[in-house]
Amino acid sequence: MSEDRLLTTREVAEILAITLSWVHEATRDGRLPHIALERYRRYRRDEIEVFLEHARSGGARRL
């Protein structure tokens, strides 16, 4: 799997071990970094890892 490949919503939910609905909500609210491709949302692995590290240090509003 290429490191540059964009992730789907389902893959992000699996990486973060959270529900798909939370990923949808956090994406809509702008809490989760994403790329909008018309009606699709995709995610960069490195940005999700930064988000996760920020959450570990107590910086996430809700997780």
PyMOL commands that set and color helices and strands:
alter all, ss='L'
color gray80, all
select helices_A, chain A and resi 9-16+20-29+45-56
alter helices_A, ss='H'
color red, helices_A
select strands_A, chain A and resi 35-37+40-42
alter strands_A, ss='S'
color yellow, strands_A
deselect
rebuild
show_as cartoon
